[in-house]
Amino acid sequence: MSKFPMGQIVLTRGVYDWMIRNGEFAHFVSGCLKRHARGDWGNLCSEDREQNELALKDGSRLFSAYEHWRLPRIWIITEADRSVTAVLFPDEY
């Protein structure tokens, strides 16, 4: 169950291309989106986790980071107005 509206899910070209070429990565991204929606913020420091918990209350931007030992790290960002959630690589920010 989602803790907040995620709006439209969008992928950067880099993430999309990786998903097309690598089924394991596509599965990883899908799982990370589910985690993000549940409020599992992934690999964040305690300050960033606290900021997300406040964002759930005040409606500001939500940010998650996920790592897999064999796959590229991804970030997931839900905009403050909850209209869009983007999946991207950190170097695409």
C-alpha positions as CSV (number, residue, x, y, z in Angstrom):
1,M,0.0,0.0,0.0
2,S,1.4,3.4,-1.0
3,K,1.9,6.0,1.7
4,F,1.4,8.9,-0.8
5,P,0.3,9.5,-4.4
6,M,3.2,8.9,-6.8
7,G,1.7,10.5,-9.9
8,Q,3.1,9.6,-13.3
9,I,6.1,7.3,-13.2
10,V,8.9,8.5,-15.5
11,L,12.3,7.0,-16.3
12,T,15.3,8.7,-17.7
13,R,16.6,7.5,-21.0
14,G,19.6,5.9,-19.2
15,V,17.4,3.9,-16.8
16,Y,15.0,2.9,-19.6
17,D,17.8,1.7,-21.8
18,W,19.3,-0.4,-18.9
19,M,15.9,-1.9,-18.2
20,I,15.4,-2.9,-21.8
21,R,18.8,-4.6,-21.9
22,N,18.8,-6.2,-18.5
23,G,15.8,-8.0,-17.0
24,E,17.4,-8.2,-13.6
25,F,17.7,-4.5,-13.5
26,A,14.1,-4.0,-14.6
27,H,13.0,-6.2,-11.7
28,F,15.2,-4.2,-9.4
29,V,13.7,-0.9,-10.5
30,S,10.2,-2.3,-10.1
31,G,10.9,-3.5,-6.6
32,C,12.5,-0.2,-5.7
33,L,9.4,1.7,-6.8
34,K,7.3,-0.5,-4.5
35,R,9.7,0.2,-1.7
36,H,9.6,3.9,-2.3
37,A,5.8,3.9,-2.3
38,R,5.8,2.1,1.1
39,G,8.1,4.6,2.6
40,D,11.2,2.4,2.5
41,W,13.7,5.0,1.5
42,G,16.6,2.6,0.8
43,N,20.2,3.6,1.4
44,L,19.8,7.1,2.9
45,C,21.4,8.6,5.9
46,S,19.2,9.3,9.0
47,E,18.9,13.0,8.2
48,D,17.5,12.3,4.7
49,R,15.1,9.6,6.1
50,E,13.9,12.2,8.7
51,Q,13.4,14.7,5.9
52,N,11.3,12.3,3.9
53,E,9.1,11.6,7.0
54,L,8.5,15.3,7.3
55,A,7.8,15.5,3.6
56,L,5.0,13.0,4.1
57,K,3.4,15.5,6.4
58,D,4.2,18.8,4.8
59,G,4.0,17.8,1.1
60,S,7.6,18.5,0.1
61,R,9.7,16.4,-2.3
62,L,10.5,12.7,-1.5
63,F,13.8,11.1,-2.3
64,S,15.1,7.5,-2.1
65,A,18.3,5.8,-3.1
66,Y,18.7,2.1,-3.8
67,E,21.7,-0.1,-4.3
68,H,22.3,-3.6,-5.5
69,W,25.7,-5.2,-5.5
70,R,25.6,-6.1,-9.2
71,L,23.5,-3.3,-10.6
72,P,23.8,0.5,-10.9
73,R,22.5,2.6,-8.1
74,I,19.3,4.4,-8.7
75,W,17.5,7.4,-7.2
76,I,13.7,7.8,-7.1
77,I,12.3,11.3,-6.6
78,T,8.6,12.2,-6.1
79,E,7.9,15.8,-6.7
80,A,6.3,17.9,-4.0
81,D,3.0,18.2,-5.8
82,R,3.0,14.3,-6.2
83,S,2.3,14.6,-9.9
84,V,5.5,12.8,-11.0
85,T,7.9,10.2,-9.7
86,A,11.2,9.9,-11.6
87,V,13.7,7.1,-11.6
88,L,17.2,8.1,-12.5
89,F,20.9,7.4,-12.1
90,P,22.7,9.8,-9.7
91,D,24.8,11.2,-12.5
92,E,21.6,12.1,-14.4
93,Y,20.5,14.5,-11.7
